Amino acid sequence: MEFRSLSVILLLTVLIHSGQTERPKPAVSIQPDDQVFRGETVTLTCDIQGGGVSNWQYSWFKAGSSTPVSNDQQYNISSVTASDGGTYTCRGTETGTSRYSNTSDDVTLTVSERPKPAVSIQPDDQVFRGETVTLTCDIQGGGVSTWQYSWFKAGSSTAVSNKQQYSISSVTASDGGTYTCRGTVRGTSRYSHTSDAATLTVSGKPKPTVRVDPQSSVYTGDTVTLTCEVESTGWEFLWYKDSQPLQPQSPVDKETNTVRVTVPDEGRTEFKCAARRKNYYYDNSKKRYVYYNVYNTHRSAPAVITVTARPKATVTIQPADPVFIGETVTLTCHIGSGRHWQYYWFKDSKPLSEAQWRKEYNISKVAESHRGVYSCNGTQSTEPRYSETSDAVTLTVSAEKPKPELTSSHKGAALIGNPVVLYCKLDQSAGWRFYWSKHTQSPENETKTETHSYTISSVSVSDGGQYWCRAGRGTPVYYTHYSDALWINVTGE
């Protein structure tokens, strides 16, 4: 009876003990974080509480493998690599028994490249004394959202700023130098790489220069391009003509710092330029750039544009207008300055293709179709590149061949020994020579004079008879009709 009671008590004790003991479940922690940078040291700790067990043997497993990666409570990875990233679990086994804990929840270790900051300088890495400068340290990647920043200037081990944006409100020469930045994960000792060095150069206040293209001496109607040249970038440009600002409607290109000016009048004009740029920084909270200062350069020295009158072509016609059907006519284009002109001819305002490039336009046998209004201009490779177009001249072509009128200085008979003058009158343009015939109209025996008169200084009986005249000009010679015959009577009384 007593033995039976003892068995029941032992059975109840075992049942009570087994009902109150829960199989423990490990808790896993990762130091310094579950998101780490390649090369850092990582410690995974397996902590098992409860179960009344004080002597555990630990096993670490990485997802994808059934073999333990470690049997220590703390699994240390001294220089973590990308291959160490993944999901881990741990489990404990009571030493000397087959009793074991539950498996821990999964923990994921993420391994990233250690990020490297990028440094930007606004408005430029070449700035001028008195400007406001902002250096920004931008760190992307690494799975970190909260960084603490440190700025270092070459030659000093002490941080000059602990803000992401390091602003210098009125920069001086002493602020010039080489800067780097680095980030530390807030609340930890983890840090980024150090950025590449960025050099800030501080110069004296600049004075732009004006470049003139093609040159400072131009002709009326030319277009001149003025370029404002200044160190560094990011400028807006302001232009002044004879000390007065160019109006907004002037052709100012603020992006390429040029202005194109057409010069209509003769004279002397001065142009100056200045540059300005706005200092700004990127406001992360507003998601936009914020402007906070405007910096202006000195004005440039003046660029003087001298404008002279453009040469103007003139047209001459030989022989003089009017001309007659069949004559040879030469139109000549004269341009006062410059050499090696190429000539362009126009008839009735339309290009005259058969005369292009030539100074002289020759018409060997003029016809009625050649009547019209002619003009010319010229171009060349040097300045001035083109002339003004000439005034128009009219070529008049007469269909009727002219006929001169022959007269004498004597109304009656001429006395022997006295002079006699014959006149060949032609009411037509200039350039004529005169041809005189006696007794018969014979070109072979004609006498030529440069004027319209023919003088017999001491008339004799043999000088009496019938006379004719005609006129001719050009090469080959164009002849008029013969005049009517004129009788010269010579008497001794």
C-alpha positions as CSV (number, residue, x, y, z in Angstrom):
1,M,0.0,0.0,0.0
2,E,2.8,2.4,0.9
3,F,4.8,1.5,-2.4
4,R,1.7,2.3,-4.4
5,S,1.3,5.7,-2.8
6,L,4.9,6.6,-3.5
7,S,4.6,5.7,-7.2
8,V,1.5,8.0,-7.6
9,I,3.4,10.9,-6.0
10,L,6.4,10.5,-8.3
11,L,4.1,10.3,-11.3
12,L,2.3,13.4,-10.3
13,T,5.6,15.2,-9.7
14,V,6.8,14.3,-13.3
15,L,3.5,15.4,-14.8
16,I,3.4,18.7,-13.0
17,H,7.1,19.4,-13.9
18,S,6.6,18.6,-17.7
19,G,3.4,20.8,-17.9
20,Q,5.0,23.9,-16.5
21,T,8.3,24.0,-18.6
22,E,8.1,25.8,-22.0
23,R,10.7,25.1,-24.6
24,P,12.7,28.4,-24.8
25,K,13.1,30.5,-28.0
26,P,16.3,32.4,-28.7
27,A,16.4,36.1,-29.4
28,V,19.0,37.3,-31.9
29,S,20.6,40.7,-31.9
30,I,23.1,42.2,-34.4
31,Q,25.7,44.8,-33.5
32,P,26.3,47.5,-34.7
33,D,23.2,47.1,-36.9
34,D,21.5,44.8,-39.3
35,Q,22.5,47.1,-42.2
36,V,26.3,47.4,-42.3
37,F,29.0,48.5,-44.7
38,R,31.4,46.2,-46.3
39,G,34.6,45.8,-44.2
40,E,32.9,46.5,-40.9
41,T,32.9,44.0,-37.9
42,V,29.5,42.4,-37.2
43,T,28.5,40.4,-34.1
44,L,25.4,38.3,-34.0
45,T,24.3,37.2,-30.5
46,C,22.0,34.3,-29.6
47,D,20.3,34.9,-26.3
48,I,18.3,32.0,-24.7
49,Q,16.3,32.8,-21.6
50,G,14.2,30.3,-19.5
51,G,13.9,26.6,-19.6
52,G,15.9,26.2,-16.5
53,V,19.0,25.5,-18.5
54,S,22.3,27.4,-17.8
55,N,24.6,25.5,-20.1
56,W,23.7,25.8,-23.8
57,Q,25.5,24.7,-26.9
58,Y,24.7,27.1,-29.8
59,S,24.3,26.6,-33.5
60,W,24.0,29.3,-36.2
61,F,22.5,28.7,-39.5
62,K,22.4,30.8,-42.7
63,A,19.5,30.4,-45.0
64,G,20.3,28.0,-47.8
65,S,22.7,25.9,-45.8
66,S,22.0,23.0,-43.2
67,T,25.5,23.2,-41.8
68,P,26.1,25.5,-38.9
69,V,28.2,28.4,-39.6
70,S,29.2,28.8,-36.0
71,N,28.8,27.1,-32.6
72,D,29.5,30.1,-30.4
73,Q,26.9,32.2,-28.7
74,Q,28.4,35.3,-30.5
75,Y,29.0,34.8,-34.2
76,N,31.7,37.4,-35.2
77,I,32.4,38.4,-38.8
78,S,35.6,40.5,-38.6
79,S,35.4,42.1,-42.1
80,V,32.0,41.6,-43.6
81,T,31.6,41.2,-47.3
82,A,28.6,41.1,-49.6
83,S,28.5,37.3,-49.4
84,D,28.0,37.5,-45.7
85,G,24.6,39.2,-46.2
86,G,21.6,37.0,-45.8
87,T,19.1,35.5,-43.3
88,Y,20.4,33.9,-40.0
89,T,18.8,31.8,-37.2
90,C,20.2,30.2,-34.1
91,R,19.2,27.3,-31.8
92,G,20.5,26.0,-28.5
93,T,21.1,22.4,-27.3
94,E,21.5,21.6,-23.6
95,T,25.0,20.4,-23.0
96,G,25.2,16.6,-22.5
97,T,21.6,16.0,-23.5
98,S,19.5,15.9,-26.6
99,R,17.2,18.6,-25.3
100,Y,17.1,21.7,-27.5
101,S,15.4,25.1,-27.7
102,N,13.1,26.4,-30.4
103,T,14.7,28.1,-33.5
104,S,15.0,31.9,-33.3
105,D,13.1,34.2,-35.7
106,D,14.9,35.0,-38.9
107,V,17.2,38.1,-38.9
108,T,18.5,39.6,-42.0
109,L,21.9,41.1,-42.3
110,T,22.2,43.6,-45.2
111,V,25.7,44.5,-46.4
112,S,26.1,47.6,-48.5
113,E,29.1,49.4,-50.0
114,R,30.4,52.1,-47.8
115,P,29.0,55.3,-49.4
116,K,31.3,58.1,-50.6
117,P,30.0,61.7,-50.4
118,A,30.0,64.0,-53.3
119,V,30.9,67.7,-52.8
120,S,29.3,70.5,-54.8
121,I,30.1,74.2,-54.5
122,Q,27.7,77.0,-55.4
123,P,27.9,79.2,-57.3
124,D,31.2,77.8,-58.5
125,D,34.5,76.5,-57.3
126,Q,36.1,79.7,-58.6
127,V,34.6,82.6,-56.7
128,F,35.4,86.2,-55.9
129,R,36.1,88.0,-52.7
130,G,32.8,89.1,-51.1
131,E,30.7,86.4,-52.7
132,T,28.6,83.9,-50.6
133,V,29.7,80.3,-51.1
134,T,27.8,77.1,-50.1
135,L,29.5,73.7,-50.0
136,T,27.1,70.8,-49.9
137,C,28.0,67.2,-48.8
138,D,25.7,64.7,-50.5
139,I,25.7,61.1,-49.4
140,Q,23.7,58.6,-51.4
141,G,23.3,54.9,-50.7
142,G,24.3,52.7,-47.7
143,G,20.7,52.4,-46.5
144,V,21.1,55.3,-44.1
145,S,18.7,58.2,-43.9
146,T,20.2,60.2,-40.9
147,W,23.8,61.3,-41.2
148,Q,25.9,63.6,-39.1
149,Y,28.3,65.6,-41.3
150,S,31.9,66.7,-40.8
151,W,33.8,69.2,-43.0
152,F,37.5,69.4,-43.0
153,K,39.9,71.9,-44.6
154,A,43.3,70.8,-45.7
155,G,45.9,71.6,-43.1
156,S,43.5,71.2,-40.1
157,S,42.3,68.1,-38.3
158,T,39.4,70.0,-36.6
159,A,36.1,70.0,-38.4
160,V,35.1,73.5,-39.7
161,S,31.4,72.6,-39.8
162,N,29.0,69.8,-38.8
163,K,26.2,70.7,-41.2
164,Q,25.4,69.2,-44.5
165,Q,25.7,72.6,-46.1
166,Y,28.7,74.7,-45.1
167,S,28.1,78.4,-46.0
168,I,30.6,81.2,-46.1
169,S,28.7,84.4,-46.2
170,S,31.4,86.8,-47.4
171,V,34.3,84.8,-48.7
172,T,37.9,86.0,-48.3
173,A,41.2,84.8,-49.7
174,S,41.9,82.9,-46.5
175,D,38.8,80.7,-47.2
176,G,40.4,79.4,-50.3
177,G,41.7,75.8,-50.1
178,T,40.9,72.2,-50.3
179,Y,37.8,70.8,-48.6
180,T,36.5,67.2,-47.8
181,C,33.5,65.9,-46.0
182,R,32.5,62.7,-44.3
183,G,29.3,61.3,-42.7
184,T,28.7,59.4,-39.5
185,V,25.5,57.4,-39.0
186,R,23.8,59.3,-36.3
187,G,24.0,57.5,-32.9
188,T,26.7,55.1,-34.0
189,S,30.4,55.0,-34.8
190,R,29.8,53.9,-38.4
191,Y,31.0,56.3,-41.0
192,S,31.1,56.9,-44.8
193,H,34.2,57.2,-46.9
194,T,35.8,60.6,-47.1
195,S,34.8,62.6,-50.2
196,D,37.2,63.5,-53.0
197,A,38.8,66.8,-52.3
198,A,37.2,69.9,-53.7
199,T,39.3,73.1,-54.2
200,L,37.8,76.5,-53.6
201,T,39.6,79.3,-55.4
202,V,39.0,82.9,-54.2
203,S,40.1,85.7,-56.5
204,G,39.7,89.5,-56.5
205,K,36.6,91.1,-57.9
206,P,36.7,90.5,-61.6
207,K,36.5,93.0,-64.5
208,P,35.1,91.6,-67.7
209,T,36.5,92.3,-71.1
210,V,34.5,92.8,-74.3
211,R,35.5,91.0,-77.5
212,V,34.3,92.4,-80.8
213,D,33.6,90.2,-83.9
214,P,34.5,90.7,-86.7
215,Q,36.4,93.9,-85.8
216,S,36.0,97.3,-84.2
217,S,36.1,99.3,-87.5
218,V,32.9,98.5,-89.5
219,Y,30.7,100.0,-92.1
220,T,27.1,101.2,-91.9
221,G,24.6,98.4,-91.9
222,D,27.1,95.8,-90.6
223,T,26.2,93.5,-87.7
224,V,28.7,93.2,-84.9
225,T,28.8,90.6,-82.2
226,L,30.0,91.7,-78.8
227,T,31.0,89.0,-76.3
228,C,31.4,89.7,-72.6
229,E,34.2,87.5,-71.2
230,V,34.7,86.8,-67.5
231,E,36.3,84.1,-65.4
232,S,34.2,81.1,-64.3
233,T,30.6,80.3,-65.1
234,G,27.0,81.0,-63.9
235,W,26.9,84.7,-64.8
236,E,24.1,86.9,-66.2
237,F,25.4,89.7,-68.4
238,L,24.4,93.4,-68.5
239,W,25.2,95.6,-71.5
240,Y,25.6,99.4,-71.8
241,K,25.7,101.5,-75.0
242,D,27.3,104.9,-74.4
243,S,26.8,104.4,-70.6
244,Q,23.1,103.7,-71.1
245,P,21.7,100.2,-70.4
246,L,20.6,98.3,-73.4
247,Q,16.8,97.9,-73.3
248,P,15.3,94.5,-72.8
249,Q,14.2,94.4,-76.4
250,S,17.9,94.6,-77.5
251,P,19.2,91.3,-78.9
252,V,21.0,90.3,-75.7
253,D,21.7,86.5,-75.3
254,K,22.2,86.0,-71.5
255,E,23.2,82.4,-71.9
256,T,26.1,83.0,-74.4
257,N,27.0,86.5,-73.0
258,T,26.8,88.0,-76.5
259,V,24.9,91.0,-78.0
260,R,24.4,91.5,-81.7
261,V,24.3,95.1,-82.8
262,T,23.5,96.5,-86.3
263,V,25.3,99.8,-86.9
264,P,23.3,102.1,-89.1
265,D,25.0,105.4,-88.6
266,E,28.5,106.7,-89.0
267,G,30.4,107.7,-85.9
268,R,31.9,106.3,-82.7
269,T,30.0,104.2,-80.2
270,E,31.2,102.7,-76.8
271,F,29.9,99.5,-75.4
272,K,30.6,98.1,-71.9
273,C,29.4,95.0,-70.1
274,A,29.2,93.8,-66.5
275,A,28.3,90.4,-65.0
276,R,26.3,89.3,-62.0
277,R,25.3,86.0,-60.5
278,K,23.0,84.9,-57.8
279,N,24.2,82.8,-54.9
280,Y,21.8,80.0,-53.9
281,Y,21.6,76.7,-52.1
282,Y,19.2,73.7,-52.4
283,D,16.6,73.7,-49.6
284,N,15.7,70.1,-48.9
285,S,12.6,71.1,-46.9
286,K,11.3,73.2,-49.8
287,K,12.7,71.0,-52.5
288,R,14.0,73.9,-54.5
289,Y,16.9,76.3,-54.9
290,V,16.8,79.4,-52.6
291,Y,18.5,82.6,-53.8
292,Y,19.9,84.8,-51.1
293,N,22.5,87.1,-52.6
294,V,23.5,88.8,-55.9
295,Y,27.1,89.5,-56.7
296,N,28.1,92.1,-59.4
297,T,31.5,92.5,-61.2
298,H,33.1,95.7,-62.2
299,R,32.1,97.1,-65.6
300,S,34.5,96.3,-68.4
301,A,36.7,98.8,-70.2
302,P,34.8,100.3,-73.2
303,A,34.9,98.6,-76.6
304,V,34.8,101.4,-79.2
305,I,33.0,100.7,-82.5
306,T,33.9,103.1,-85.3
307,V,31.4,103.2,-88.1
308,T,32.3,104.6,-91.6
309,A,30.3,104.9,-94.7
310,R,30.1,101.8,-96.8
311,P,31.4,102.3,-100.3
312,K,28.8,102.7,-102.9
313,A,29.0,101.4,-106.5
314,T,28.4,103.7,-109.5
315,V,27.5,102.7,-113.0
316,T,28.8,104.5,-116.2
317,I,27.7,103.8,-119.8
318,Q,29.9,104.2,-122.8
319,P,29.0,105.6,-125.2
320,A,26.8,108.1,-123.5
321,D,23.1,107.6,-123.5
322,P,21.1,107.4,-125.8
323,V,22.7,104.7,-127.9
324,F,21.6,103.3,-131.2
325,I,20.7,99.8,-132.4
326,G,23.8,98.0,-133.5
327,E,26.2,100.1,-131.4
328,T,28.7,98.5,-129.0
329,V,27.9,99.5,-125.4
330,T,30.0,99.0,-122.2
331,L,28.5,99.4,-118.7
332,T,31.2,99.7,-116.0
333,C,30.7,99.2,-112.2
334,H,33.0,101.4,-110.2
335,I,33.6,100.8,-106.4
336,G,35.7,103.4,-104.7
337,S,37.5,101.3,-102.0
338,G,38.9,97.9,-101.7
339,R,40.3,95.5,-104.3
340,H,39.4,92.2,-105.8
341,W,35.7,92.9,-105.9
342,Q,33.2,90.4,-107.4
343,Y,30.5,92.3,-109.2
344,Y,26.8,91.6,-109.4
345,W,24.7,93.2,-112.1
346,F,20.9,93.8,-112.1
347,K,18.6,94.8,-114.9
348,D,15.2,96.1,-113.9
349,S,16.0,94.9,-110.3
350,K,16.6,91.3,-111.5
351,P,20.0,89.6,-111.5
352,L,21.7,89.7,-114.8
353,S,23.3,86.3,-115.0
354,E,25.4,86.8,-118.1
355,A,27.2,89.8,-116.5
356,Q,27.9,88.4,-113.0
357,W,31.4,88.7,-111.5
358,R,32.6,91.1,-114.2
359,K,33.4,94.8,-113.7
360,E,32.4,95.6,-117.3
361,Y,29.3,94.4,-119.0
362,N,29.8,94.6,-122.8
363,I,27.0,94.5,-125.3
364,S,28.5,94.1,-128.8
365,K,25.4,95.0,-130.8
366,V,22.8,96.7,-128.7
367,A,19.2,95.9,-129.5
368,E,15.8,97.2,-128.3
369,S,15.7,94.4,-125.8
370,H,18.6,95.9,-124.0
371,R,16.6,98.9,-122.9
372,G,16.2,99.1,-119.2
373,V,17.4,100.2,-115.8
374,Y,20.8,98.9,-114.7
375,S,22.6,98.8,-111.3
376,C,25.4,96.9,-109.6
377,N,27.1,96.1,-106.3
378,G,30.2,94.1,-105.2
379,T,31.5,91.7,-102.6
380,Q,35.0,90.7,-101.5
381,S,36.7,88.5,-98.9
382,T,38.1,91.4,-96.9
383,E,36.4,94.3,-95.2
384,P,34.2,95.8,-96.4
385,R,32.6,92.5,-97.5
386,Y,30.0,94.2,-99.6
387,S,29.3,97.6,-101.1
388,E,26.1,99.5,-101.3
389,T,24.1,99.0,-104.6
390,S,24.6,101.7,-107.1
391,D,22.0,104.2,-108.2
392,A,20.1,102.9,-111.2
393,V,21.0,104.2,-114.6
394,T,18.8,104.0,-117.7
395,L,20.0,102.6,-121.0
396,T,18.0,104.2,-123.8
397,V,18.2,102.5,-127.2
398,S,17.0,104.5,-130.2
399,A,15.8,102.6,-133.2
400,E,16.5,105.5,-135.7
401,K,20.0,106.0,-136.9
402,P,20.9,109.7,-136.5
403,K,21.6,112.0,-139.5
404,P,23.8,115.1,-139.0
405,E,23.2,118.5,-140.6
406,L,26.1,120.1,-142.6
407,T,26.4,123.9,-142.6
408,S,29.0,126.5,-143.6
409,S,30.3,129.7,-142.1
410,H,29.5,131.5,-145.5
411,K,26.1,132.1,-146.8
412,G,27.2,132.8,-150.3
413,A,30.3,132.2,-152.4
414,A,33.6,132.2,-150.6
415,L,36.4,134.5,-151.8
416,I,39.7,132.9,-152.8
417,G,42.2,133.1,-149.9
418,N,39.6,133.5,-147.2
419,P,39.0,130.8,-144.5
420,V,35.8,128.6,-144.7
421,V,34.5,126.6,-141.8
422,L,32.1,123.6,-142.2
423,Y,30.0,122.5,-139.3
424,C,28.6,118.9,-138.8
425,K,25.7,119.4,-136.4
426,L,24.5,116.3,-134.5
427,D,21.9,116.6,-131.7
428,Q,22.8,113.3,-130.1
429,S,24.9,112.4,-127.0
430,A,28.7,112.6,-126.9
431,G,31.7,110.7,-127.9
432,W,31.5,111.2,-131.7
433,R,34.3,111.7,-134.2
434,F,33.4,113.4,-137.6
435,Y,34.2,112.2,-141.1
436,W,34.3,114.6,-144.1
437,S,33.8,113.7,-147.8
438,K,34.3,115.9,-150.9
439,H,32.8,115.4,-154.3
440,T,31.7,111.9,-153.5
441,Q,30.7,109.8,-150.5
442,S,33.8,107.8,-150.3
443,P,34.9,106.2,-147.0
444,E,38.4,105.6,-148.4
445,N,39.0,109.3,-148.9
446,E,37.3,110.7,-145.8
447,T,39.0,113.2,-143.5
448,K,38.5,112.6,-139.8
449,T,38.3,115.3,-137.1
450,E,37.8,115.1,-133.4
451,T,35.4,118.0,-133.4
452,H,32.3,118.8,-135.3
453,S,34.0,121.5,-137.5
454,Y,36.2,121.3,-140.5
455,T,38.3,124.4,-141.5
456,I,39.7,125.3,-144.9
457,S,42.2,128.0,-143.8
458,S,42.7,129.6,-147.3
459,V,40.1,128.5,-149.8
460,S,41.1,128.0,-153.4
461,V,39.1,127.4,-156.6
462,S,39.8,123.6,-156.2
463,D,38.1,123.6,-152.8
464,G,34.8,124.3,-154.4
465,G,32.4,121.5,-154.8
466,Q,30.0,119.2,-153.0
467,Y,30.7,118.1,-149.3
468,W,29.1,115.6,-146.9
469,C,29.7,114.7,-143.3
470,R,28.9,111.9,-140.9
471,A,29.8,110.9,-137.3
472,G,31.1,107.7,-135.8
473,R,32.0,106.4,-132.3
474,G,32.9,103.2,-130.5
475,T,35.0,100.1,-131.4
476,P,34.1,98.9,-134.0
477,V,32.9,102.2,-135.2
478,Y,29.2,102.9,-135.4
479,Y,28.4,105.4,-138.2
480,T,25.5,107.8,-138.6
481,H,23.9,108.5,-141.9
482,Y,25.6,111.0,-144.2
483,S,24.4,114.5,-144.1
484,D,22.7,116.1,-147.0
485,A,25.2,117.5,-149.6
486,L,26.5,121.1,-149.2
487,W,27.8,123.1,-152.1
488,I,30.8,125.4,-151.6
489,N,31.2,128.1,-154.3
490,V,34.6,129.8,-154.6
491,T,35.0,133.1,-156.5
492,G,37.8,135.6,-157.1
493,E,35.5,138.6,-156.9
